[in-house]
Amino acid sequence: MKRSLQMKKMQMKQALNAGLNAFLNEEGDTNFVSIILIMVIVIAIAFIFQEQLTTAVENVFGQLFEFIGG
């Protein structure tokens, strides 16, 4: 039984290493463009809904301070 668990552990470790190596060796250009695009979208949404976001954050912090007793 112990040997079987050790074999499973080795197999899982090899699979994890293979996945990690594939992730690290992946081309980064597409990922970089995707990250930049997501950042632009988030900033645009934040700009468009700036007033609503500010009100929501103020409400949350107001309720938090009320709950704490400050």
Backbone torsions as a table, in degrees:
resi	resn	phi	psi	omega
1	MET	NA	-44.5	-179.3
2	LYS	-63.1	-40.3	179.5
3	ARG	-64.3	-39.2	178.7
4	SER	-62.5	-42.4	178.5
5	LEU	-66.2	-37.3	178.1
6	GLN	-65.3	-39.7	178.2
7	MET	-64.0	-43.9	178.0
8	LYS	-61.2	-41.1	179.2
9	LYS	-61.6	-43.6	179.0
10	MET	-64.4	-41.3	179.4
11	GLN	-63.6	-43.3	179.4
12	MET	-65.3	-38.8	179.3
13	LYS	-65.1	-42.2	178.4
14	GLN	-64.5	-41.7	179.2
15	ALA	-64.6	-41.1	178.8
16	LEU	-64.7	-43.7	178.1
17	ASN	-63.0	-40.9	179.0
18	ALA	-63.5	-43.4	178.5
19	GLY	-64.8	-40.8	178.9
20	LEU	-65.1	-43.0	177.9
21	ASN	-63.2	-40.4	178.4
22	ALA	-64.2	-39.3	179.1
23	PHE	-66.2	-43.5	-177.2
24	LEU	-71.5	-29.2	-178.5
25	ASN	-90.3	1.6	-179.0
26	GLU	-68.7	145.4	178.3
27	GLU	-64.4	136.4	-173.1
28	GLY	-95.1	-10.7	-175.9
29	ASP	-61.8	-47.7	-178.8
30	THR	-64.4	-41.5	179.7
31	ASN	-64.0	-39.6	-179.8
32	PHE	-62.9	-46.3	179.6
33	VAL	-63.2	-40.6	179.3
34	SER	-63.3	-43.1	-179.8
35	ILE	-64.4	-44.2	178.8
36	ILE	-61.7	-43.7	180.0
37	LEU	-62.0	-43.8	178.5
38	ILE	-62.8	-41.2	179.2
39	MET	-63.2	-41.5	178.9
40	VAL	-63.2	-42.3	179.5
41	ILE	-63.6	-44.8	-179.7
42	VAL	-63.1	-42.7	179.2
43	ILE	-65.3	-40.6	178.7
44	ALA	-63.5	-43.5	178.5
45	ILE	-63.8	-41.8	178.6
46	ALA	-62.7	-39.5	179.2
47	PHE	-67.4	-43.5	-178.3
48	ILE	-65.1	-42.9	-176.5
49	PHE	-104.5	31.8	-175.3
50	GLN	-58.6	-45.9	-177.9
51	GLU	-65.1	-44.2	179.8
52	GLN	-64.7	-41.4	179.3
53	LEU	-65.3	-41.2	179.0
54	THR	-62.3	-44.4	178.5
55	THR	-62.6	-43.3	-179.5
56	ALA	-63.5	-43.3	180.0
57	VAL	-65.8	-41.6	177.9
58	GLU	-62.1	-40.8	178.3
59	ASN	-63.4	-43.9	-178.9
60	VAL	-63.2	-46.7	-179.8
61	PHE	-67.9	-35.6	175.9
62	GLY	-60.6	-44.9	178.7
63	GLN	-67.2	-36.1	179.2
64	LEU	-64.9	-47.1	179.6
65	PHE	-65.9	-35.0	176.5
66	GLU	-63.9	-42.1	-179.9
67	PHE	-66.0	-41.2	-179.9
68	ILE	-69.1	-32.8	178.0
69	GLY	104.0	23.6	-176.7
70	GLY	-102.8	NA	NA
